[in-house]
Amino acid sequence: MGKNFDHVTRDKTKSVFVEFYAPLSVCEECVKLAPIWDKLGEHFEDNNKIVIAKIDSTANELEDLKINIVPSLK
């Protein structure tokens, strides 16, 4: 998602909910959230007005957004 982050998140026709996470081997809270986030994504997968996304904040730098704590939801 890093390469198309702006395109996805700035789409005014959709509601976008993003989890910023760190690799599961590094972040215990991310491990706990992962199955819940996946289930949320499955729940909305057929709704073309809602996007449930996640991005590895250790592998992607976003110019306009600084994430200091993972997981973070925006």
Secondary structure, DSSP 8 states (H G I E B T S, - for coil): -GGGHHHHHT-TTSEEEEEEE--TTT-HHHHHHHHHHHHHHHHHTT-TTEEEEEEETTT---TT----SSSEE-
